[in-house]
Amino acid sequence: MLLLEYHNLLLKSILTERFNSATASSVDQVISDFDGVTFHISTPETKSKILVSISVKCYSDLLQHGAQQVLEREYGKYITETESGYDFSLMVDLEDLPAEQEAKEDLIRRISLLKRNTMAAPFEKAIDEHHRLAEASKGFNPENAPTGEGTEVMVIRHREEEAMYIQASHDRVTVIFSTVFREETDRIFGKVFLSEFVDARRRAIQNAPQVLYRNDPPLEIRNIPGVKDDGTGDIGYITFVLFPRHLTPQRREESISHIQTFRDYFHYHIKAAKAYMHSRMRRRVADFLKVLNRAKPEVEESEKKEKKTASGRSFRVQT
């Protein structure tokens, strides 16, 4: 299956072109991304100063869980006054770029990961909380160790009717996605994909996170305001359990990137599967039409010359 990129490809290509161009030029472009995220890249002051702004639906939720600190850590001196209508802005002066090409490419990569880094804040907070609880539980017996039950469940409402729920404990980090299936076929394809996630861990990939799927809200989030259970099956809840091996300093960044793009990855492949099925059906219909055309009986030469008048009477043309 295709893995979606963590960075915005169009934003990266525009920045690469501008950074490597010998002459500065103006730009004013709005870029859309998954989950209703919007970028605006422009040169409002001079052609040599590029303003990159981002709008995220759940930015207020992210601020409550450390998004500002993460962005300050990642972008530092490039942070500027936020553009009107957006949530966060960066200003890059083309006349003050790093001298080394490698440093330029790293800056382009970091800016193109603006959405990823903004969304990473609650995951980083949960992983840090997990390590704190794990350290605190070392001096206890397994029976009375602090498990982290009752710790905060972070709610990130990244779409109109969908949300992510993140909770840390001493031996895991639990991430729950709520997702809406608009059509019955989407629900069927979704169950097939998710059963593969579950079976893959049983068959071969023992190190994979545990994946659970259900139509009613899991126990961890049942008492959270706004969690829906309409009983129709239109809303599904997908639970990922990240274990300590996924949360080590060496693997945490990759784990965060993978998990936050799951919803987009999931629905992208549902749509891709439907498109593939439709193309196969159209091809099969075309093959059947060819067979039917070959099966038409040949018309006798005499019948070809038979014609009808306006009243319906038949006559043959004499040659």
N, C-alpha and C positions, 0 to 999 in steps of 0.2 A: 504494500500500500504506500501511496505517496505521503510523505511527511511535509506538512506546511512549514514554511520558513518562519523563524521567530521575528525577523526584522521586516520592515516594509521595503519591498524591492524597488518601488517607484521612487520613494524618498531617497534611498541609497543611490540610485542611478543619477538622480538630479544633483545630489551633493557631490558625487564623484565627478560629474561633468563640470560643475562650477569650480571645484577645488583644483582641477587640473587644467582649466582653461587659462590661456594667456591673457585674455581680455575679459573684464567683468561685464556682465550683462544683467538686465533686470529680469525678475521672475515673479510671478504671482499665480500660484496654483494651489487648488484645494484637492486633497487626496483622501479618499475614503478607505477605511480598513474594516476588518471584522468587528462585530459587536457594536456597531454604530460609532466607532472611533473615527474622528476626522482630524487630518493634519492640514495646516496652512503654511506654505513656504512662500516667502515674499521678500522683497527688498524695499521696505517703506521709506527708508532714509536715503541711503546711497546704494549704488550698485554693488559696492564692495562689502556691504553688511547684510547678511542673510538672516532673516527672522524665521524661526521654526516654531509653530504653535501646535498644541494638541488639545482636543476636546474629548473627554471620556464621560460617558453617562454616569458611571459610578464613582466619579472623582471625590465626591464628599465622603463616601464610604471608605475610600482608600486613604484619605487624609487622616481618618480616625485611627488608622493602623500603621502610620509611619511612612506614608508615601513621600511627604515633604523631605524627610531625612534621607531617604533612599535617593531621591532626585538630586539633593544637594551633594551627596557623596559621589554620585556618578558624573555630574555635569559642572559642579563648582562655579568657576568664573564665567561660564557661558550663560548662566541664568540671568534673565532680564525681567523687566516689568511685563506682566502678563497682558497679552493682546486682548482687546475687548471681544467678548463672545467665545473665548477659549479658556482653558483651565491652567495652562502652564506654557511658558515660552522660553526659547533659547535664542541668543544672538551670537552669530559667528562672524568675525571680521576676517575677510579674505586676505587682508594685508597683515594680519597677525597670526597666521597659521603656523603650526610646527614646521621646522625646517626639514626634518626627516620624513621621507615618504611613508615609512612604516607608521610613524606617529599620526600622519594625516589619515591613513587608512583606518587606524584605530579610532580616531575621532569620528569618521564617517560611520563606522560600525556602531559606535555607541549612540550616535544620534538616531540612526535608523532603528535602534532597539528602544526608542523612547517609550513606545507602548508597552513593550515587555517589561522594562524596568519600572514603569509606573504601576503595572499590575502585580509586580513581584512583592510589593511591600507586605501584604498580609501573610504571604507564604514565608517570607523571611522571619516575620514576627513569630509565626507558629513554630518554625524550626528552632529558633532561639529559645522559645518557651519549652519545647520538647527537651532540648539539651539541659535546661535548668532543672526540669523535673527529673530527668534521668540522673543528673548529678545528685540531686536531693534524695533520690531513692536508694543510693548505693549503701547508705548506712542502716537500712531497714531490712527486715525479713520480707520475702515475697508476699506474705499474707497481709502485712500492715504497711507496705510501702505506699507513699503518696502516688496515686494513679493519675491524678490530673482530672478526675471526674468532677464536673462542676466548673471547669475552666471555661473561659469565654469562647463562645462560638461566633467567629467572625462572619458576618453576612455581607457579601459583595453582590449587589444587584446590578449586574453588568448588562442586562437586557430588560426589556419592558416586563416580561412575564417569567423571567428566569433569573436564577441567582446561584452563587457559589457559597458553600458553607465550609468553614475551615476550623478545625479544633485540634489542639495539641494535647498529648498525654505523655507519660514517662517512657512508653515503649512504641509510640506510633504518632503519626499525624494523619488525621482523617479529613479527606476532602470530598464533599458531596456536591454534585451538580444536579440542579433541577432543569429539565428540558421539556419543551412542549412539542408534541408531534401533531402537526396540522392535518395529516392525512393518515388513513388506515395503512396504506402501503409503507409510509415512513415508519410507523410503529413496527411493522413486520420486519422490514430491513434492519431497523435498530436492534430488535431482539436477536437477529442473526449475528450482527456484528458483535454485540455485547456477549453473546454466548461463546464466540470465538475468543474474546479476551479472557473469559473465565476458564475455558478449556485449555488455552495455551499454557496457563500456569500449571495446570494439572499434568499436562503431557510432557512438556519439555523445559519451559522457562521457569524454573523454580525461584529465581531471584526477582521475578516480576512482582509489582504491587498486587495486592488482592483487589479484585473487582467484583462488586455486587450490584445487582439491578433489581428494582422493585417499583411498583406503581403507587404504593402508599409511602408517606414520609418515613424515613428511618427514625429510630428512637431518639437519636441525638438532636433532632431538629423539630420534633413534633410540637413542642411548646413555644416555638419561635413565632412571633406575630407575622402574618403574611404567608406562612407555609400553607399550600393548598392541597386538598385531597378531594377532588370532585367525584371520584369513583368511576369515571368514564374511561380511564386509561390514557387520556390525552397527555397527562403529565407523568414523566418518568423520573426516577431518582437513581443516579449512578454514583456509587460510593467507591472511592479509591482509598486504600489503606497503605500509607507509606511507612515502611519499617526503618529502623536505624541504619540499615545498610544503604538506604536511598538518601539519607540525610547527613552523610559525612561531609566534611568540608570539601573533599575532592569531587563529590557528586551532587551537592545541593543545588548548584546553579543550573546544571543540566536537568535535574528533576523539576525545578521550578519552571523552566522553559517548557518542558514536555507537558506538565500537568495543566498549566494555564491555557494552553492551546487545544486541550482535548475537545471541548465543545465544538469549536470550529472544525477540527479534524473529523469529528464524528458526523456532523451534518454534511460536510463536504463530501464524504464518501457515500453517504446515503444518496445524495443527489447524483453523484458520479455513477453509482450502481444503477439507478433508475435510467439515466441517460444511456448507459451501455445496454440495458435490457431493451429499451425502445429501439436502439439502432439495430440490435439483433432481430427484433420482431419485424422491423421494416425490411431488412435484408431477406428474411424468410418469406415475407409476403411477395417481394419482388421475384424470388425463385419460384414460388407457386404460380405467379402470373405467367412466367416463362413456360412452365409445364402446361398450363391451360392453353396458352397460345399455340404450342406445338400439337396439342390434342384436337384442334379444330379440324373437322372433316373438310377434305378438298371439295370445292364446288365444281360440278360438271361445266364444261364449256358452254353447253346449250343453256344451262340455268343462268350463266353469267349474262347472256344476251336477253333474258326475259325481263320485261319491264311492265310497269303498271300505269294505267291512266289515272286521272284525277278521281274518277268514279270508282276505282278499285279493280277494274277489269285488266287482265293480264294479256300481254301480246309479246311475240318474239320478233326481234329485229332480223330481217332477212339480209344475208350477206351475198 
